[in-house]
Amino acid sequence: MASSDTKTPGLRPVVRRWFESSFAAPTRAQALGWPPILAGRSTLLLAPTGSGKTLAAFLTSIDRLMFNPAPEKKSRCRVLYVSPMKALAVDVERNLRAPIAGIAAQAERDGEQIHMPVVGIRTGDTPAKERAQMLRAPPDILITTPESLYLLLTSQSREILRSVDTVIVDEIHALVSGKRGAHLFLSLERVEALRTAKTPLQRIGLSATQRPLDEVARLLGGGELSPSGRKWRPRPVEIVDAGSKKEFDLRVEVPVEDLGRIGRVEPSTTERGEGRRSSIWPSIHPRLVELIRANRSTMIFVNSRRLSERLAAAINEVAREEIALAHHGSLAKEKRQEIEDRLKQGKLPAIVATSSLELGIDMGAVDLVIQIEAPPSIASGLQRIGRAGHHVGGVPRGVIFPKHRGDLLGSAAAAVGMGKGQVEETFYPRNPLDVLAQQIV
């Protein structure tokens, strides 16, 4: 039998005891990710959804924050977590409470003195009063988004970032492929230049779907000029590929006998003699209600906000009760939070979402994920189906409903690609000068 030290190497005894009383063993992502992270090396961690990546990234920082002497108030912020979505930022803040409280309780039992780390959130939803308080008393862990980090750097609040020694970029694949990623990586270089410490900033990137790893690692680590100023040198980033082909219970379901008839004009049965174009929705709606009622909680993903509203309304009309609500980025913060909480608490049977809930948000014990039409990409499909069974050892269950004959081919190809883990390569914008201009201004 492996000893405690080999199962959780490098962690303090109190933290090890808490971990081993809470979990049977480290996941593959944690076992492979902790050594380089504990050593202070920048790390890119690839691991499947529900494999404990967030705890793999945070636990070493929590260990350090709770048991090292707390610095003066101005230098209190030492961990920066960047999320591509506000909803994920809020979710991570909530999920950090359990390990911090658990380790604190274990330390009390062991008679150990600790510093209780403060976790703060800075996003577009943060009230002005909280922002001012954060400047006066910086948190130990700051959770933010790329846009809010940029705004922090353009105001007096940037002073709280001087003491940051670790930055965690979650769901990095969602940022790399667009100009948001370029914006973020420039912001991280500004944080690097702002810092008072002589050691480089430790950068940790997390994702379940990122390829090619070496390119993503190069973007995460950034680089610096040689002393002569003539050569650009990339900073080292250790790549930890803890990816393994995750088991899926996934099928493509066609709710009509002949998809080829969908969209055709059917002969009229009315006196006016006007034909009506056939639609697949009258067949999909009752099947969705059937699946929702057969499971405790269901997430339905669609590819547009308008469809999420229309589909939720249609489901409720067929069910003759409210069993589904729409969730998308245009909803007010309070409404989004209410819907998410109701689903997690088992008070709402189903949610119809866009990509707003695609990333690593913990939606509790979701039993089934339904995708309407082929997902935008294999990576997106893996993220979405991965919301079901989102826990260590969980097997995600999903159903894809194609809307027409051409979509059937795309859905089948997506299902095969997801089963094989054939994630598309990430392409990122080269030399986006407009982003550079915005940062300079």
Secondary structure by P-SEA (a helix, b strand, c coil): ccccccccccccaaaaaaaaaccccccaaaaacaaaaaaccbbbbbbccccaaaaaacaaaaaaaaccccccccccccbbbbbccaaaaaaaaaaaaaaaaaaaaaaaaabbbbbbbbbbbbcccccaaaaaaaaaccccbbbbcaaaaaaaaacccccccccccbbbbcccccccccaaaaaaaaaaaaaaaaccccccbbbbbbbccccaaaaaaaaaacccccccccbbbbcbbbbbccccccccbbbbbbccccccccccccccccccbbbbbbbaaaaaaaaaaaaaaaccbbbbbbccaaaaaaaaaaaaaaacccccccccccccaaaaaaaaaaaaaccccbbbbccccccccccccccbbbbccccccaaaaaaaaacccccccbbbbbbbbbccaaaaaaaaaaaaaaaaccccbbbbbccaaaaaaaaac
